[in-house]
Amino acid sequence: MPWIIKNHSKVEHRAKIIADRDQNGDGLIEYEYSGNSDSWVGNHKQRPANWWDTIGYGHKDAFNDIISLTAIEKYLIVAEKAGIKTDPAFKVFLDRGKSIFSKTFYNPKTGILGG
């Protein structure tokens, strides 16, 4: 626990960066760029959210959202165990994201979690 106590402000800052990427307040982060074909060419050379994939993901992205929600969840667990008070907005973000994740990304007809 000494590590989180010493580094809490840095970890909290990173958690805030993650949560602030939720542009519409639904609990899922949105990547700034669409990821559509040719949307990352030109002078800005911005890459899609899943830069390692051949598919240019953007906006809502299941992979990035599950990583982000898990990171916030683990941060809250560790902070609580260390007796560190956290911003209640993180819990709201996490609860919203968990409640909408499957509705957003899971297709019950195909049984596939996509995007």
Backbone torsions as a table, in degrees:
resi	resn	phi	psi	omega
1	MET	NA	-23.1	179.5
2	PRO	-57.8	-34.0	-178.4
3	TRP	-62.1	-48.1	-178.0
4	ILE	-67.3	-35.4	178.1
5	ILE	-64.5	-44.0	-180.0
6	LYS	-67.5	-38.0	-172.3
7	ASN	-107.2	10.7	-174.4
8	HIS	-54.4	-44.1	-176.7
9	SER	-62.7	-35.7	178.1
10	LYS	-69.7	-42.7	180.0
11	VAL	-65.8	-43.4	178.9
12	GLU	-62.2	-39.5	178.0
13	HIS	-60.3	-44.2	179.1
14	ARG	-66.6	-39.2	177.4
15	ALA	-62.3	-38.4	178.6
16	LYS	-66.0	-39.0	177.0
17	ILE	-59.6	-42.5	178.4
18	ILE	-63.0	-53.9	-176.1
19	ALA	-62.9	-32.8	-179.8
20	ASP	-70.1	-13.5	177.4
21	ARG	-78.7	-4.0	172.6
22	ASP	-80.3	93.5	-171.9
23	GLN	-76.3	-22.8	-177.5
24	ASN	-114.2	5.6	173.8
25	GLY	76.6	17.3	-178.6
26	ASP	-91.9	-4.1	179.5
27	GLY	97.1	0.5	175.4
28	LEU	-118.5	140.6	-179.8
29	ILE	-80.0	151.1	176.0
30	GLU	-121.1	131.0	176.2
31	TYR	-79.0	142.1	-173.0
32	GLU	-62.4	-31.0	-175.9
33	TYR	-103.6	153.2	-173.9
34	SER	-71.3	-34.6	-173.9
35	GLY	84.9	-1.1	178.2
36	ASN	-64.1	156.8	179.6
37	SER	-51.4	134.1	179.7
38	ASP	68.9	8.0	-179.5
39	SER	-79.8	-8.9	-179.5
40	TRP	-117.6	21.8	176.9
41	VAL	-100.2	168.2	179.0
42	GLY	105.0	-163.2	-174.6
43	ASN	-68.0	-33.0	-175.5
44	HIS	-75.1	-24.2	176.6
45	LYS	49.9	32.3	178.2
46	GLN	-71.0	136.0	-179.6
47	ARG	-98.0	155.7	176.7
48	PRO	-67.9	167.3	-176.9
49	ALA	-57.1	-46.0	177.9
50	ASN	-94.9	72.1	-173.7
51	TRP	-62.3	-21.8	-177.6
52	TRP	-83.3	-11.4	-176.7
53	ASP	-94.2	162.4	176.1
54	THR	-83.0	-11.3	178.0
55	ILE	-96.9	128.4	179.5
56	GLY	-81.4	92.9	177.7
57	TYR	-78.1	148.5	175.2
58	GLY	-156.6	-178.5	-178.1
59	HIS	51.8	-123.3	178.8
60	LYS	-82.1	137.3	-172.6
61	ASP	-145.1	114.3	-175.2
62	ALA	-56.6	-42.7	-177.4
63	PHE	-63.0	-49.7	179.5
64	ASN	-65.9	-36.3	180.0
65	ASP	-68.5	-39.6	180.0
66	ILE	-67.4	-37.7	175.9
67	ILE	-65.0	-43.6	-178.3
68	SER	-66.5	-45.4	178.9
69	LEU	-63.6	-39.9	178.5
70	THR	-64.9	-41.4	179.3
71	ALA	-61.5	-45.2	179.1
72	ILE	-65.0	-41.9	179.5
73	GLU	-61.4	-45.9	-180.0
74	LYS	-66.1	-39.3	176.7
75	TYR	-58.1	-46.9	-179.0
76	LEU	-64.3	-38.8	178.9
77	ILE	-63.7	-48.6	-178.4
78	VAL	-65.5	-43.5	179.5
79	ALA	-61.0	-42.2	179.5
80	GLU	-63.4	-44.5	179.4
81	LYS	-62.5	-30.3	-179.8
82	ALA	-87.1	-1.8	179.8
83	GLY	76.0	23.3	-179.0
84	ILE	-94.1	128.6	177.3
85	LYS	-78.4	131.9	-179.2
86	THR	-113.0	161.9	177.3
87	ASP	-66.1	126.1	-179.9
88	PRO	-59.0	-21.1	179.5
89	ALA	-62.0	-28.3	178.4
90	PHE	-65.6	-40.5	179.1
91	LYS	-67.3	-40.1	177.4
92	VAL	-61.7	-47.2	177.8
93	PHE	-56.7	-48.3	-178.5
94	LEU	-62.4	-47.7	-179.3
95	ASP	-62.4	-42.5	178.2
96	ARG	-63.2	-46.1	-179.2
97	GLY	-61.3	-44.2	179.5
98	LYS	-63.9	-36.8	-176.7
99	SER	-72.8	-24.7	-175.6
100	ILE	-108.0	-12.8	-174.0
101	PHE	-54.7	-55.8	-178.0
102	SER	-63.7	-40.5	179.1
103	LYS	-61.8	-31.9	-176.9
104	THR	-81.5	-41.3	-168.5
105	PHE	-111.2	-17.2	-175.8
106	TYR	-94.6	131.2	176.6
107	ASN	-105.9	106.2	-177.9
108	PRO	-65.6	-24.0	179.3
109	LYS	-70.1	-36.5	-178.2
110	THR	-101.0	-18.7	-175.2
111	GLY	73.8	20.0	-176.2
112	ILE	-110.8	136.2	171.5
113	LEU	-92.8	113.4	-171.9
114	GLY	-122.1	161.6	173.0
115	GLY	73.1	NA	NA
